[in-house]
Amino acid sequence: MDLHLVGGFLGSGKTTAIIGAVRVLLTQGKRAGVITNDQGKYLVDTAFFRLSEVPTVEVTGGCFCCNYDDLDDRLDQLEEAVRPDVIFAESVGSCADIVATVVKPLLSLRRRAATTTSFSVFVDSRLLRMRLLGQELPFNEDVIYIFDKQIEEAGLLVINKADLLPAGQDRELADLARSRFPDKRFLFQDSLQPAQVQHWLEVLNSTPYDFQSKPLEVDYVRYGAGEARLAWLDEKLVLKVLPGQADALLVNLIQTILDAVQQQHVPVGHLKFFIQSGEKEVKVSFPTLTEDNWENQVRGFDSSNEIQLLINGRIQVEASVLKELIQQALAKAAESFQAEISHVEIDYFHPGFPHPTHRM
């Protein structure tokens, strides 16, 4: 069995890449499973993987490093249930120091060793370009510290969403990356392109990984302060809507939430929505740098009178403020469309201080 750990900052496109990789593996007759990870409990990405019929289990309530035993158990669960040829383990986007706290312990302590273990880190090409050019990123310096440390420890750096760079900037960024990271292997990738995802898989399986070097130097006080700057909000809702109003309501609701967040001028790690009614399911994501034409994804629900909605927000703001912003936006949209909203579950918080189970 091959085990591929995938790290990288919030909104860098890890989930999309893993979905694409699983599809490539299926065409090759291989079985694959996924372990998702988050500080919260109600995950859009888990729902999205299961929507794609990918066997998926979760490590929730904290990062892999602080829930190592749970990660080990979930690996056993997948192996016994699916007998996968490949497992992808996707770490939470605010996590760093993965080699010392996750990869090395898995290699040293796990009873069932993987034949191949890799670790790649994803980064949004546009954010990386801004950072390498010395331009200001939208986050607090402690949050940027996590971003920098993720890139520093990457043996394989996947510069993702390369298709979103304006013409010529891809070559500029390649030169910057070669200059800044002369000893690092990196790939430019559009994870919506199967051929490029297949190349990533080939690199994962062909690149020798040296996990025996000394641990990454991490200031855990600053790392913890960076995580604590980010607010987590996870909410499950049921929307009851008038006939023929669902599509307009969903677009209005999401736009109202986006507007409320933007008016606060707070940095967004990611904001995700998973919409489900009957057999129709849609995921809509808003990373740090917004992407256009999302409204086209929220179509085809007008025949529904009841919709299940899952919201994940990872935003640099006070958690109570984030909760109030979302609730006011929901109420405003519901009033405009005479819809009824039932709040099934809600959780909002700031991540606790990281205490890895192991560090080698």
C-alpha positions in Angstrom: 0.0 0.0 0.0 1.2 3.5 -0.8 0.5 6.3 1.7 0.6 9.9 0.4 0.4 12.7 3.0 -0.8 16.0 1.5 -0.3 19.3 3.3 -0.6 23.0 2.4 -2.4 26.1 3.4 -6.2 26.7 3.5 -7.6 27.0 0.0 -4.6 25.7 -1.8 -6.6 23.0 -3.7 -5.6 19.8 -1.9 -9.0 18.3 -2.0 -9.5 18.9 -5.8 -6.1 17.3 -6.5 -6.8 14.3 -4.4 -10.2 13.7 -6.1 -8.4 13.9 -9.4 -5.7 11.5 -8.3 -8.3 9.0 -7.1 -10.1 9.1 -10.5 -6.8 8.5 -12.3 -6.1 5.5 -10.0 -9.6 4.1 -10.6 -8.9 4.1 -14.4 -5.8 2.0 -13.6 -7.9 -0.5 -11.7 -6.5 0.5 -8.3 -8.4 1.0 -5.1 -7.9 4.2 -3.1 -9.1 5.7 0.2 -8.9 9.1 1.8 -8.4 10.4 5.4 -9.6 14.0 5.9 -8.5 16.1 8.8 -9.8 19.2 10.5 -10.0 21.1 13.8 -13.8 21.0 13.4 -16.4 18.2 13.1 -18.7 18.8 10.1 -16.6 18.8 7.0 -17.5 19.9 3.5 -14.5 18.1 2.1 -15.5 14.7 3.6 -19.0 15.1 2.1 -17.4 16.0 -1.2 -15.2 12.9 -1.2 -18.1 10.7 -0.4 -20.2 12.4 -3.1 -17.4 11.2 -5.5 -17.8 7.7 -4.0 -14.4 7.7 -2.5 -14.0 5.6 0.7 -13.3 8.3 3.3 -12.8 8.5 7.0 -12.1 11.5 9.2 -9.7 12.6 11.9 -11.6 15.6 13.5 -11.2 17.8 16.5 -7.6 18.6 15.8 -4.7 18.1 13.4 -3.1 14.8 12.6 -0.1 15.5 14.8 -2.2 16.1 17.9 -4.5 13.2 17.1 -1.8 10.7 16.0 -3.5 7.6 17.6 -6.8 8.5 15.9 -4.9 8.7 12.6 -3.4 5.3 13.2 -6.8 3.8 13.9 -8.3 5.4 10.8 -5.6 3.9 8.7 -6.4 0.5 10.1 -10.1 1.1 9.5 -9.5 2.0 5.8 -7.1 -0.9 5.2 -9.5 -3.4 6.7 -12.6 -2.1 5.0 -11.3 -1.2 1.5 -8.0 -3.0 1.1 -6.7 0.1 -0.8 -3.7 0.2 -3.0 -3.3 3.9 -2.1 -4.3 6.1 0.8 -4.2 9.9 0.7 -4.1 11.6 4.1 -5.0 15.3 3.8 -3.9 17.5 6.7 -5.8 20.5 8.0 -4.7 23.7 6.2 -3.3 25.4 9.4 -0.9 22.5 10.2 2.8 22.5 9.9 5.8 20.4 11.1 4.1 17.3 9.6 7.3 15.3 8.8 8.5 15.3 12.5 5.1 14.8 14.0 3.3 12.5 11.5 5.5 11.1 8.8 8.4 9.9 11.0 6.1 8.4 13.7 4.2 6.5 11.0 7.4 5.1 9.6 8.8 4.2 13.0 5.8 3.1 15.0 3.1 1.8 12.7 2.6 -2.0 12.7 1.6 -2.1 9.0 4.2 -0.2 7.1 3.4 1.4 3.7 5.5 0.4 0.7 5.8 4.0 -0.3 5.3 7.1 1.8 5.4 10.6 0.4 4.7 14.1 1.6 3.8 16.9 -0.7 2.8 20.5 0.1 0.3 22.5 -2.0 0.4 26.3 -2.3 -1.8 28.6 -4.3 0.5 30.0 -7.1 -0.8 33.5 -6.7 -0.1 33.6 -2.9 3.3 32.1 -3.5 4.2 34.7 -6.1 3.1 37.5 -3.8 5.2 36.2 -1.0 8.3 35.7 -3.1 8.0 39.2 -4.5 7.8 40.6 -1.0 4.2 41.8 -1.5 1.8 41.9 1.5 -0.3 38.8 2.1 -3.8 39.4 3.6 -3.0 37.5 6.9 -1.5 38.4 10.2 2.2 37.7 10.5 1.7 34.7 12.8 -0.6 33.1 10.3 1.9 33.8 7.5 4.5 32.1 9.7 2.5 28.9 9.3 2.3 29.4 5.5 6.1 29.9 5.3 6.9 26.9 7.5 4.6 24.6 5.4 6.6 25.6 2.3 9.9 25.3 4.1 9.4 21.7 5.0 8.0 20.6 1.6 10.2 18.0 -0.1 7.8 18.3 -3.0 6.1 21.7 -3.5 3.0 21.6 -5.7 2.5 25.1 -7.0 -1.2 24.7 -7.7 -3.8 26.8 -9.6 -1.1 27.7 -12.1 -3.8 28.2 -14.7 -5.0 31.3 -12.7 -1.8 33.2 -13.2 -1.9 35.9 -15.9 0.2 35.2 -19.0 3.9 35.3 -18.3 3.6 35.2 -14.5 4.1 31.4 -14.5 7.6 31.8 -16.0 8.4 34.6 -13.6 7.2 32.5 -10.7 9.2 29.5 -11.9 12.4 31.6 -11.9 11.6 33.0 -8.4 11.0 29.5 -7.1 14.2 28.1 -8.5 16.1 31.0 -7.0 14.5 30.8 -3.6 14.3 27.0 -3.4 17.3 25.6 -5.3 17.2 22.2 -3.5 13.5 21.8 -3.6 11.5 19.7 -6.1 8.4 21.6 -7.3 5.6 21.1 -9.8 3.3 23.6 -11.5 -0.2 22.2 -11.6 -3.8 22.7 -12.6 -5.5 20.1 -10.5 -8.5 20.1 -12.8 -6.4 18.6 -15.6 -6.1 14.8 -15.3 -2.8 14.6 -17.2 -1.2 17.0 -14.7 -2.6 15.1 -11.7 -1.3 11.9 -13.2 2.1 13.5 -13.5 1.9 14.4 -9.8 1.1 10.8 -9.0 4.1 9.6 -11.0 6.4 12.0 -9.2 5.0 10.9 -5.8 5.9 7.3 -6.6 9.3 8.0 -8.3 10.9 10.6 -6.0 13.1 9.4 -3.1 12.0 11.1 0.1 14.6 11.7 2.8 12.7 11.9 6.1 15.8 11.4 8.3 17.0 14.9 8.3 16.8 17.0 11.5 13.3 18.3 12.3 12.0 21.6 11.0 12.8 24.4 13.3 9.4 25.6 14.5 8.6 28.2 17.1 5.5 26.5 18.6 4.5 29.6 20.5 4.3 31.6 17.3 2.7 28.6 15.4 0.0 28.3 18.1 -0.6 32.1 18.0 -1.1 31.8 14.2 -3.7 29.1 14.6 -5.4 31.0 17.3 -5.8 34.0 15.0 -8.1 31.9 12.8 -11.7 31.3 13.6 -13.4 28.0 12.7 -17.2 27.9 12.0 -19.0 24.7 11.0 -22.8 24.7 10.6 -25.4 22.3 9.4 -28.7 23.8 8.2 -32.0 22.7 6.6 -33.6 25.2 4.2 -37.4 25.0 3.4 -38.1 27.1 0.4 -41.0 28.1 -1.8 -41.4 26.2 -5.1 -39.1 27.5 -7.8 -37.1 29.7 -5.4 -34.2 27.4 -4.4 -31.6 28.5 -6.9 -32.2 32.3 -6.4 -32.2 31.8 -2.6 -28.9 29.9 -2.6 -27.2 32.5 -4.8 -28.5 35.3 -2.6 -27.6 33.5 0.6 -24.0 32.8 -0.4 -23.5 36.3 -1.8 -25.0 37.8 1.3 -22.5 35.9 3.4 -19.6 36.8 1.1 -20.6 40.5 1.3 -20.9 40.4 5.1 -17.4 38.9 5.4 -15.9 41.3 2.9 -17.4 44.3 4.7 -15.4 43.3 7.8 -12.1 43.4 5.7 -11.0 40.2 7.3 -8.7 37.6 5.6 -10.4 34.4 4.4 -8.6 31.1 4.6 -11.5 29.4 3.0 -15.3 29.5 3.0 -17.0 26.4 1.7 -20.6 25.3 1.1 -22.0 21.9 0.5 -25.5 21.9 -0.9 -27.6 18.7 -1.1 -31.2 17.9 -2.1 -32.3 14.5 -3.1 -29.6 13.1 -5.4 -28.2 16.5 -6.4 -25.1 17.7 -4.4 -22.8 20.6 -5.1 -19.7 22.0 -3.4 -18.8 25.7 -3.7 -15.5 27.0 -2.4 -14.1 30.5 -1.8 -10.4 30.5 -1.0 -8.2 33.4 0.0 -8.3 34.9 -3.5 -11.8 34.8 -4.9 -12.6 33.0 -8.1 -15.4 34.0 -10.5 -18.5 32.3 -12.0 -19.4 30.4 -8.8 -23.1 31.2 -9.4 -23.2 28.8 -12.3 -22.5 25.9 -9.8 -25.6 26.7 -7.8 -28.2 25.7 -10.3 -30.7 22.9 -10.6 -32.3 23.0 -7.2 -35.5 24.8 -8.2 -37.6 21.6 -8.0 -36.6 21.2 -4.3 -38.6 22.4 -1.4 -36.0 21.3 1.2 -32.2 21.7 1.0 -29.5 20.6 3.4 -26.6 23.0 3.6 -23.2 22.6 5.3 -21.0 25.7 5.8 -17.3 25.6 6.7 -15.6 29.0 7.4 -11.9 29.4 8.2 -11.4 33.2 8.6 -9.0 35.5 10.5 -11.6 37.1 12.9 -13.0 36.6 16.3 -15.1 33.3 16.3 -18.1 35.0 17.9 -18.0 37.8 15.3 -17.9 35.2 12.5 -20.8 33.3 13.9 -22.9 36.6 14.2 -22.0 37.5 10.6 -23.1 34.2 9.2 -26.4 34.1 11.3 -27.3 37.7 10.2 -26.7 36.8 6.6 -28.8 33.7 6.8 -31.7 35.5 8.4 -31.5 38.3 5.8 -31.6 35.8 2.9 -34.4 33.8 4.5 -36.6 36.9 5.0 -36.0 38.0 1.4 -37.3 34.7 0.1 -39.8 33.8 2.8 -37.7 30.7 3.6 -37.5 28.7 6.8 -34.1 27.9 8.2 -33.5 25.2 10.8 -30.1 25.2 12.5 -29.2 21.6 13.0 -25.7 21.9 14.4 -23.2 24.8 14.8 -19.7 24.9 16.2 -17.4 28.0 16.3 -14.1 28.3 18.0 -10.4 29.1 17.7 -8.0 26.2 17.5 -6.2 25.2 20.7 -2.4 25.2 21.2 -0.7 22.4 19.2 0.6 19.6 21.4 1.9 16.8 19.1 1.6 13.2 20.3 5.1 12.5 18.9 7.9 14.6 17.5 10.9 12.8 16.1 
